[in-house]
Amino acid sequence: VLQELITNIVKHSVGDQIKLKAHAEESDSQKTLVIQLWENGKGFESNRLNGKGLSNVRKRMTDLGGEIYHQSKHDGFEPFLVVPGLQTAQ
């Protein structure tokens, strides 16, 4: 999923920066992985949100039981990934 998102950013963004943040949130016996990406490119029109790359990312996230949220602004694209169900260390 990250490879697809970063590849799309490199191919389609005119930005020169990508930032990645990740952390785990724990509740009871389950952890949720939260990943945020940010790039400082041109963003894109909302009709491009259903392109092949993002459709593949959505499918992969669904297969993992996770979700993707994103926003595209004139100053970049910000995907936010949530993957629940990670096992905590014993």
FENZISUL-V973708 format. One record per residue. N is the residue number from 0. RES is the residue in three letters. OMEGA is omega in radians with two decimals (999 if undefined). NEAR is the number of other ideal C-beta (glycine too) atoms within 8 Angstrom. D_FIRST is the distance of its C-alpha to the first C-alpha in Angstrom with 2 decimals. Layout:
N/RES/OMEGA/NEAR/D_FIRST  N/RES/OMEGA/NEAR/D_FIRST
//
This chain:
0/VAL/3.13/10/0.00  1/LEU/3.12/9/3.80  2/GLN/3.13/6/5.42  3/GLU/-3.14/11/5.22  4/LEU/-3.13/12/6.29  5/ILE/3.08/10/8.65  6/THR/3.11/9/9.90  7/ASN/3.12/11/10.76  8/ILE/-3.13/14/12.46  9/VAL/-3.11/7/14.37  10/LYS/-2.91/6/15.44  11/HIS/-3.11/7/16.46  12/SER/3.01/13/17.37  13/VAL/-3.14/4/20.79  14/GLY/3.13/11/20.06  15/ASP/3.13/3/20.62  16/GLN/2.97/7/18.71  17/ILE/3.06/9/15.24  18/LYS/3.12/7/15.39  19/LEU/3.05/9/13.04  20/LYS/3.09/6/14.50  21/ALA/3.03/8/13.67  22/HIS/3.10/6/16.21  23/ALA/3.04/9/17.13  24/GLU/-3.07/7/19.53  25/GLU/3.02/7/21.98  26/SER/-3.08/5/24.25  27/ASP/-3.10/3/26.61  28/SER/-3.09/4/24.94  29/GLN/3.03/11/21.32  30/LYS/3.06/9/18.77  31/THR/3.09/13/15.96  32/LEU/3.13/13/13.15  33/VAL/-3.12/12/12.85  34/ILE/3.08/11/10.70  35/GLN/3.03/11/12.07  36/LEU/3.06/16/11.51  37/TRP/3.01/11/14.53  38/GLU/-3.02/13/15.86  39/ASN/-3.13/9/19.48  40/GLY/-3.02/11/19.51  41/LYS/-3.04/9/21.26  42/GLY/3.09/9/18.90  43/PHE/-3.10/8/19.34  44/GLU/-3.09/5/21.32  45/SER/3.12/5/20.32  46/ASN/3.09/5/20.86  47/ARG/-3.13/8/17.82  48/LEU/3.11/9/15.53  49/ASN/3.13/6/15.71  50/GLY/-3.09/7/14.73  51/LYS/-3.11/5/12.99  52/GLY/-3.14/10/9.73  53/LEU/3.05/11/9.49  54/SER/3.09/9/10.91  55/ASN/3.13/9/8.30  56/VAL/3.12/13/5.63  57/ARG/3.14/9/8.74  58/LYS/3.14/8/9.58  59/ARG/3.12/10/6.76  60/MET/3.08/13/7.45  61/THR/3.11/8/11.03  62/ASP/3.12/6/11.04  63/LEU/-3.06/8/10.21  64/GLY/-3.10/7/12.90  65/GLY/-3.12/11/11.06  66/GLU/3.00/6/11.21  67/ILE/3.02/12/10.04  68/TYR/3.12/7/13.00  69/HIS/2.99/10/13.64  70/GLN/3.08/6/16.71  71/SER/3.14/12/17.78  72/LYS/3.13/8/21.05  73/HIS/-3.13/4/23.37  74/ASP/3.03/6/22.34  75/GLY/-3.11/13/18.54  76/PHE/-3.09/15/15.27  77/GLU/3.02/12/14.03  78/PRO/-3.09/11/10.84  79/PHE/-3.06/11/11.33  80/LEU/3.10/15/9.15  81/VAL/-3.12/11/11.48  82/VAL/3.14/13/11.17  83/PRO/2.97/9/14.80  84/GLY/3.08/7/16.73  85/LEU/3.13/10/16.47  86/GLN/3.08/7/19.91  87/THR/3.12/8/22.17  88/ALA/3.13/3/24.06  89/GLN/999/2/27.58
//
